[in-house]
Amino acid sequence: MGCIYGKPSAIEDSRESPRERLSSKESSDSRVSRANGSKREEGVWVKDRVDGGDARIVLIDRKANESKRLYDDQVEKKKKEKPEVVVVNYPGMGSVPKAMEGEQVAAGWPSWLAAVAGEAIKGWVPLRADTYEKLDKIGQGTYSSVYKARDVTHGKVVALKRVRFDNLDPESVRFMAREILFLRRLDHPNIIKLEGLITSRMSCSLYLVFEYMEHDLTGLASLPGVKFTEPQVKCYMQQILSGLDHCHSRGILHRDIKGSNLLIDNHGILKIADFGLASYFDPHHRTPLTSRVVTLWYRPPELLLGATQYGVSVDLWSTGCILGELYAGKPIMPGRTEVEQLHKIFKLCGSPSEDFWRKSKLPHSTVFKPQQPYRRRVAETYKDFPAAAVGLMDTLLSIEPGQRGTAASALKSEFFTTKPLACDPSSLPKYPPSKEIDAKLRDEEARRQGVVGGRGQRVELERKGPKGSLGIPAPNSNAELPMSMQKRPNSKARSEMFNPHQDEAASGFPLDPPRYTQALNGVSKDFLEQRNRVSHSGPLVQGAAWAKSRKKPDDPSMAAARADLSTLSGLVATRTLLSDDRREKPGPSQPEATNQVGRRSGPLNDWESSRRQDRKHHTQRIVGVRPMDDGKAYSKEPIMQAQGSTGKKYAFSGPLLVQANNVDLLLKEHDRKIQEDDRRARLNKARIGKFQGPVKQVTSKPILVSSSGGR
Ligand SMILES: Nc1ncnc2c1ncn2[C@@H]1O[C@H](COP(=O)(O)OP(=O)(O)OP(=O)(O)O)[C@@H](O)[C@H]1O
């Protein structure tokens, strides 16, 4: 019985590479496999040459480093016999045994899915597109379009998330399937439920069918006049933490907790959604994970400092930010760049202790360690908040990850045991539709009409008082992605692949332009105009209309915008951390500044996310990035160049690494430049206001400059 071994898939979870723990025999087979030009690239799967079936390599005994080749049913049996059995990368994204793959195709699954991600669809049959009637478009993510639809048989309203991927590319399919697997492993009232998948043997697209949720926390909080009471805040927090506790107890980190990923239904039930950035983790065997995850405003300091060994604490930090936001009515640390984000964190939470710097050995420590420590000011800053809330914030926003506790311990904290207690979800008020997308459209409409009372005005109010509305959409954790797509040499082919109209046609759904499509088209056009005209006006003077503008792949101004902050901040970094160890390498060369919600050129937000990188191996090809064992990407090139809108070449860099030794000076200078830019934006705004009426959220004079430093 011969086997073929290969290196781990680029999309596998970022656990230690199984190949490194396999025997030399296996390793040599791996070489054979490559020499044979085998397409099987996962280390955990082996092909049985006798019957053509696949089995996975399972680590039976960590101490003895003993691994065995087992079929899925054998794995289950083994796990029962020996609870300590560790399945490397389990659940793998590899194919199921050939026989099962055939069964899956016979059951109606497309072969491109069954062949590479059989695990994700195991035991399910595909749902048919004609069972659903599409109603409205309700969400637009980087990798998805979400629709409200009705199951015509039962009348049930559902959300259909059409995920974008390249069905001809196994890596892309596997990565997409990862989200499905996470969702299938989770089963909790505060986790979004995946009800099924729509596709067909002939289809090249896939829809995830979810229970329908009327609101998301960002959208809800953006509703004019909405202000949560303490029992309401507790009720939402309790649900977030319960959902997280479930994820963590199943070894899953969410890694993108933010308001727009917290969906709420009309009964007040909150559910954590969007597991596209999720990852498995093993608390006992810390294995390297990417640091380039979590949306900037919610990203913990250790990730900003480049940590690759982390656990539940990253989600707890984000939850602490949400708690603060629910009381403050606005994001508590809306940084525009990674540097600024870290600075905001230090200013609020204090800088890490000497002990922390010494022990943690985080990659960017030497660069970011302030000469003078920052004092912690959480209690002082939020002295108006209820004491128990500040207590919990203080824990969740601990600089040292280990001190953040767990979701379970947070649920037992005084915050939930002191009066007023959390209200019952069913007693929460019923709200009108309030998706982030609704807020965006409302805002856009107000902006277009120059109507007083639009979001721009509300935002102004928020600036004045601490108890304004939340609801400012956070930047995404993958803002540079569109840019990468734009730079792909084969971008035409790609955009054709992702052409929504083609996708629609291929999906089996009728081509009904949903109500929102037109509105969104309008928004998009305006986004482009805005971006070309605007504006570094900062998150608080931007409306929700910016929410997804960063996601437009074909906007050439994005390149300029991103390149610009490098110039602006004077923080053009050179990648210096390309170590050779098997830790995950820093992300691919990336724009210094990314396009982000409500900012001129946005934070250095994630190029990041493993998900995005993994899915976008196309990007890797372009910038010479190779996948790591754990599926993340790194670049051998210290700097990449891209063409800006002016045709000028911009140098982009990876994680923010600066040559300065004095981080205080650096941060000050950075802040000064951002403030200066804000001032200019305001001046422009005032000037334009004289001509165009009183309510304008954006400036119309372009202040983006090229990297030649024309500011
Ligand atoms: N089950 C659901 N019910 C109602 N709306 C939903 C549902 N799932 C997602 N949405 C809406 O669609 C939006 C995008 O969904 P999601 O975040 O899962 O996609 P994504 O492509 O991963 O987005 P992102 O780029 O923000 O990560 C959400 O912000 C939400 O408003």
The ligand as an ORCA input file, in Angstrom:
! r2SCAN-3c Opt
* xyz 0 1
  N     -27.676     35.854      8.597
  C     -27.704     37.110      8.209
  N     -28.851     37.798      8.293
  C     -28.895     39.062      7.902
  N     -27.849     39.761      7.435
  C     -26.674     39.135      7.330
  C     -26.544     37.777      7.703
  N     -25.260     37.428      7.504
  C     -24.631     38.504      7.028
  N     -25.477     39.547      6.913
  C     -25.165     40.900      6.460
  O     -24.206     40.861      5.430
  C     -23.012     41.552      5.813
  C     -21.819     40.839      5.258
  O     -21.770     39.540      5.802
  P     -20.415     38.904      6.317
  O     -19.790     39.828      7.315
  O     -20.672     37.529      6.762
  O     -19.610     38.900      4.943
  P     -18.074     39.116      4.675
  O     -17.852     39.041      3.193
  O     -17.311     38.180      5.500
  O     -17.944     40.585      5.186
  P     -16.676     41.378      5.666
  O     -15.991     41.836      4.432
  O     -17.300     42.522      6.451
  O     -15.875     40.474      6.505
  C     -23.065     41.626      7.338
  O     -22.411     42.762      7.853
  C     -24.547     41.650      7.629
  O     -25.043     42.954      7.669
*
